[in-house]
């Protein structure tokens, strides 16, 4: 019986390593993937404890990696925050990791904005709102949106 338990843990560990070699995973995301593949949740939890202790899986490292990747892809903090929460990262860890990230969100928003709307003037409120909505969907807050687009009232 002991050998089968060790075999099961070895299988779980092997599958976890296969997933981790492709990309970083949060602990919860890795847990869900392993359980979905039919592994016993107790064996999965045991393996995850070992992987966390050895530093092979880390929610902090996962959050830092995702923030960096998503920011380079033109997403803002609100979008990234929501995505991290879906991956099982705690609100406190999300907040602290976003706060410590050395990222100029306004610069990222401006780059996405100019790439999307290069040289096109804003002629009416409907167009202004469409562009503001675009930036908001990408995760930028109203302060950054106003810094880029300006207040509509000041334009009209």
Secondary structure, DSSP 8 states (H G I E B T S, - for coil): -HHHHHHHHHHHHHHHHHHHHHS---HHHHHHHHHHTT--HHHHHHHHHHHHHHTSS-HHHHHHHHHHHHHHTT--HHHHHHHHHHTT--HHHHHHHHHH----HHHHHHHHHHHHHTT----SHHHHHHHHHHHHHTT--HHHHHHHH--HHHH-
